[in-house]
Each structure stands twice: as C-alpha cells, then as structure tokens.
C-alpha cells in the first residue's frame, strides 16, 4: 500500500515538473524570450526542489532509507534558498509594477505562496520524526508550484486564456480560477488516496481559496496598488538575505531544540 501511494505521489511530481516546463517555456523559447537573472534563479531553485522531492520518493521506494536521510539534510541549504528566491522574485515583480504606478497582477500569487511554502517546509521539518506526516508536508509544497505553473501554462498555450491586449486582462483572473480548481481537484485526489495522514494536501487546497479570498478583499478595497508599492519598496537583496537567514535560523533552532528534547 505504501509503495502504491508513493507511486501516485511520484506520478503527480512528474506532472508538476512537466507543467512547470510548460509554464516556463515562453521565457526561454517564446518569440520574445529574454530570461532575466531573477527568472533563471527561480527556475533553477524550483526544479532543484522538485527534483529533490522526486529523488527522495525514489529512495523510499527502493528502500534506501539511509540515502534518504542523508539527502534530507540538504533542506538546510535548499529550503532557505528556495524561499528566499520566491521572496526576491515577489519583491522584484512588485517593484517593476510600482515604478509604472500600476498594481502587480501577480502580487498575491507571488507573495502568499512564498510564505506558505515556508510554512509547509517548516512543518515538515518540525514533524520529521513522523515520517509519513513529514513526507506529506514536504510533498504538498509541489501542489502550490503546480497551481502557479498551470496558471502560466494556460495563459501561454490555451487560446481562451491568452492575454492579447487590455481588453483581455480579465483572462488573468479566469486562468487563475481555472488553475485553482484543477489544483484543488488534484489535491483532493491525493488527500483521499491517503486520507488518514494526508491532511497537509487538504491544507494546501484550503490555502488556494484563502489566497483568492484575500486577493478579492484587497482588490475590493482598492488597495492592490498600495500593496504593490509597499512590497516593491523593499530592497530586493535585503529581502533575499533576511529571508535566507531567518529560515535557516528557524530550521537550525528547531533541529537543536528537538535534538535536546530527544536527549
């Protein structure tokens, strides 16, 4: 039964990777492709994280638990860099829109998943002694990446969602809603397949709707430009460094505290 569940998780991870490739495709192979340093860093860290999750599943399926534990220590490096990069990208995107006096259409999609990925990684680390729950928390981060990648895939390749001018900007919202529902459907399948311990998947499903609701509140209050200006006013490199140090410190302190408690 455990092997079957791992196979399902592995299959979903492969889907996430393929959809991510599609989502990033135009950045590198589109007509006006000109990837920036920020995009290159984001792509690199995203695929390193997804690849790390996939390798860990393979180790578990092969019974290589010692290799699994050794590779798991890379979370002290990969985790902080991944989250810091997500924050850096959020600030950079907001700063570009703020410079034009516009709202960043992706500000909610950028900043909240960054915080939520950090939360899931921290919870996965906190519950590392519970191997099953630990795995669900870390694996469920892939659902957030799937939702974002699917959004960009839709607006890049599906005619009904492509942005072709100001009159079609509403398609951003339509693509976001569609990506959310598809992501939640996948999340529910993964939760139901392992419902006794798979509630982290359900948590991520709820987060999709929470993000959407918060976005509606901010937009309804006409505060999207203000939020963009606030996030865009943060120094990019300070945001990256501070986030990196905070996440690293939290992981190390949690590790030391748990080790002290165990001893």
C-alpha positions in Angstrom: 0.0 0.0 0.0 2.8 2.4 0.9 4.5 1.7 -2.5 1.3 2.4 -4.3 0.9 5.7 -2.5 4.5 6.6 -3.3 3.9 5.8 -6.9 0.9 8.1 -7.0 3.0 10.9 -5.4 5.8 10.2 -7.9 3.4 10.4 -10.8 2.0 13.7 -9.5 5.5 15.1 -9.1 6.3 14.2 -12.7 3.1 16.0 -13.8 4.2 19.1 -11.8 7.6 19.0 -13.4 6.1 18.7 -16.9 3.6 21.5 -16.3 6.4 23.6 -14.8 8.4 23.2 -18.0 5.4 24.3 -20.0 4.8 27.2 -17.7 8.4 28.4 -18.1 8.6 27.6 -21.8 7.9 31.0 -23.3 10.5 32.6 -21.0 13.2 30.6 -22.8 11.7 29.6 -26.1 9.0 32.1 -26.8 9.1 34.7 -29.6 10.3 37.4 -27.3 12.3 35.2 -24.9 14.8 37.0 -22.8 15.1 35.4 -19.4 16.4 37.6 -16.6 18.6 36.7 -13.7 15.6 36.5 -11.5 13.8 34.1 -13.7 16.9 31.9 -14.1 17.3 31.8 -10.4 13.6 31.0 -9.9 13.6 28.2 -12.5 16.8 26.7 -11.1 15.7 26.6 -7.4 12.2 25.4 -8.4 13.5 22.4 -10.3 16.1 21.6 -7.7 13.3 21.4 -5.1 11.0 19.3 -7.3 13.9 17.1 -8.3 14.9 16.7 -4.6 11.4 15.6 -3.7 11.3 13.1 -6.6 14.7 11.6 -5.7 13.6 11.2 -2.1 10.5 9.3 -3.2 12.6 7.0 -5.3 14.9 6.3 -2.4 11.9 5.4 -0.3 10.5 3.1 -2.9 13.9 1.4 -3.3 14.3 1.1 0.5 17.4 3.3 0.6 16.4 5.0 3.8 20.0 5.9 4.8 20.5 7.7 1.5 17.0 9.3 2.0 18.1 10.7 5.4 21.5 11.9 4.2 19.9 13.8 1.2 17.2 15.2 3.6 19.9 17.2 5.3 20.1 19.3 2.1 16.9 21.1 3.4 19.2 23.3 5.4 20.6 24.7 2.1 17.9 24.2 -0.5 14.9 25.2 1.8 16.2 28.7 2.7 17.5 29.4 -0.8 14.2 28.4 -2.3 12.1 30.5 0.0 14.4 33.5 -0.2 14.3 33.3 -4.0 10.5 33.3 -4.0 10.5 36.4 -1.8 13.1 38.0 -4.1 11.0 37.4 -7.2 7.9 38.8 -5.4 9.7 42.0 -4.5 11.3 42.4 -7.9 7.9 41.8 -9.7 6.2 44.3 -7.4 9.0 46.9 -7.8 8.6 46.8 -11.6 4.9 47.5 -11.4 5.3 50.1 -8.7 7.7 52.0 -10.9 5.0 52.3 -13.5 2.4 53.3 -10.9 0.5 50.1 -11.5 -0.8 47.2 -9.5 1.2 44.0 -9.8 -1.4 41.5 -11.2 0.6 38.6 -9.6 1.4 40.2 -6.3 -0.9 37.8 -4.3 0.1 34.8 -6.4 3.8 35.6 -5.7 4.0 36.6 -2.0 1.5 34.3 -0.3 2.7 31.1 -1.9 6.2 32.1 -0.8 5.0 32.3 2.8 3.0 29.1 2.5 5.9 27.1 1.1 8.0 28.3 4.0 5.2 27.2 6.4 5.0 23.7 4.8 8.7 23.2 4.8 8.9 24.3 8.5 6.1 22.0 9.5 7.7 19.1 7.5 10.9 19.7 9.4 9.1 20.0 12.7 7.4 16.6 12.2 10.4 14.9 10.7 10.2 12.2 13.4 6.8 11.3 12.0 8.0 10.0 8.6 4.6 9.9 6.9 3.4 13.3 8.0 6.9 14.7 7.3 6.6 13.4 3.7 3.1 14.8 3.2 4.1 18.3 4.3 7.1 18.5 2.0 5.4 16.8 -0.9 2.4 19.1 -0.6 4.6 22.1 -1.5 4.6 20.7 -5.0 0.8 21.4 -5.3 1.5 25.1 -4.8 4.1 25.1 -7.5 1.7 23.1 -9.7 -1.0 25.8 -9.4 1.3 28.6 -10.3 2.9 26.7 -13.2 -0.6 25.7 -14.5 -1.7 29.3 -14.5 1.3 30.3 -16.7 0.7 27.3 -18.9 -2.9 28.3 -19.5 -2.1 31.9 -20.4 0.7 30.8 -22.6 -0.8 28.0 -24.7 -4.6 27.9 -24.3 -6.3 30.4 -26.6 -9.2 31.1 -24.3 -6.7 32.3 -21.6 -4.1 34.2 -23.6 -3.7 37.9 -22.9 -3.9 39.7 -26.2 -4.4 43.3 -25.0 -6.0 45.4 -22.3 -9.5 44.1 -23.3 -8.4 40.6 -22.4 -6.8 41.3 -19.0 -9.8 39.6 -17.4 -8.3 36.3 -18.6 -5.7 36.6 -15.8 -8.5 36.1 -13.3 -10.2 33.4 -15.4 -6.9 31.5 -15.7 -6.2 31.8 -12.0 -9.6 30.4 -11.1 -9.3 27.5 -13.5 -5.8 26.7 -12.2 -7.1 26.8 -8.7 -9.9 24.4 -9.3 -7.7 22.0 -11.2 -5.1 22.1 -8.5 -7.7 21.6 -5.7 -9.0 18.6 -7.7 -5.5 17.0 -7.7 -5.1 17.9 -4.1 -8.3 16.2 -3.1 -7.4 13.1 -5.0 -4.0 12.9 -3.3 -5.7 13.5 0.1 -8.4 10.9 -0.4 -5.8 8.4 -1.5 -4.1 8.7 1.9 -6.7 10.4 4.0 -5.6 9.1 7.4 -2.4 11.1 7.3 -2.6 13.1 4.1 -4.3 16.2 5.5 -1.4 18.5 4.5 -2.7 18.1 1.0 -6.1 19.3 2.2 -4.5 22.2 3.9 -2.9 23.4 0.6 -6.3 23.1 -1.1 -7.7 25.4 1.6 -4.8 27.8 1.1 -5.7 28.2 -2.6 -9.1 29.6 -1.7 -7.7 31.7 1.2 -5.3 33.3 -1.2 -8.1 34.0 -3.6 -10.3 35.4 -0.9 -7.5 37.7 0.4 -6.9 38.9 -3.1 -10.6 39.8 -3.5 -10.6 41.7 -0.2 -7.5 43.7 -1.2 -8.8 44.4 -4.7 -12.3 45.2 -3.4 -10.7 47.8 -1.0 -8.8 49.2 -4.0 -5.5 48.5 -2.1 -3.7 46.4 -4.8 -1.6 49.4 -5.9 -0.7 50.2 -2.3 0.3 46.6 -1.6 2.4 46.6 -4.8 4.1 49.8 -3.8 4.8 48.5 -0.3 6.3 45.2 -1.4 8.1 46.9 -4.3 9.7 49.4 -1.9 11.6 46.7 -0.1 15.2 46.3 -1.0 15.5 43.2 -3.1 18.8 41.9 -1.9 18.0 42.7 1.7 14.7 40.8 1.3 16.6 37.8 -0.1 19.3 37.9 2.6 17.0 38.5 5.6 14.6 35.7 4.4 17.5 33.3 3.9 18.9 34.0 7.4 15.5 33.8 9.1 14.5 30.5 7.5 18.0 29.0 8.1 17.9 30.1 11.8 14.4 28.7 12.3 15.4 25.3 10.9 18.6 25.2 12.9 16.9 26.2 16.2 14.1 23.7 15.6 16.7 21.0 14.9 18.7 21.8 18.1 15.6 22.1 20.2 14.2 18.7 19.0 17.6 17.1 19.5 17.9 18.5 23.0 14.4 17.3 23.8 15.1 13.8 22.5 18.3 13.5 24.5 
